[in-house]
Structure formats: C-alpha cells, structure tokens
Amino acid sequence: LMKNYREHAKVAMEHGELPHVSYALLDDRIRCYIDGELEIYGTQPGGVDEKGPYIPVANLQHVNALRASMLMMPIDVSKARGDCKAMQANFNPKKTTVSSR
C-alpha cells in the first residue's frame, strides 16, 4: 500500500501539500522495510549492534545534502552504516495501523 502512494506523495510534496520530511520518511521506510534497500535520507533507525546504534544509509558522502534538500537537519554520519535485513525481517505490515481520521 505504501509503495502505491509514494509517487502521489512526491507530487503532493512538490506542490507544497505535504511536508518534505513526510515524503522522506515514506521513501526511506519503503526502501528499508519493503524493498530491503538502504535508505537515502537516514530517517529509519537501523538498530543496535556491537558498535552501538546505526542508521542504514546508502551514500554517506551525500546523505546530509539529500537531507538538506528535504529541509531536514544533518545526521552524524559516523552512525550511518549497516543494512536493512534485520529491519525487513522484523517488519510486519499486519501490525501497522492507519488512523481513520
């Protein structure tokens, strides 16, 4: 369902009808939890491993520029590492609820 609305959300963002950060959250969530890819905006906390908390980001050199383009604050790139496999394995779309408001 989220993948079906990604393009609609992008258009809404481009027309000022959706906050940039909302689109970034949706896009990263789809990439990590559904597609099993690394995120590009660094919005989804990856978890904790032996080195501490991490964020699974695809491109460390450009993540903060991408975040700036979405009007988001920069992240500490030293924590941007890892992959989405554990996140994807724990994602259960049946437990996701949508508000009826």
Secondary structure, 3 states (H helix, E strand, C coil): CHHHHHHHHHHHHHCCCCCHHHHHHHHHHHHHHHCCCCECCCCCCCEEECCEEEECECCCCCHHHHHHHCCCCCCCHHHECCCCHHHHHHCCHHHCCCCCC
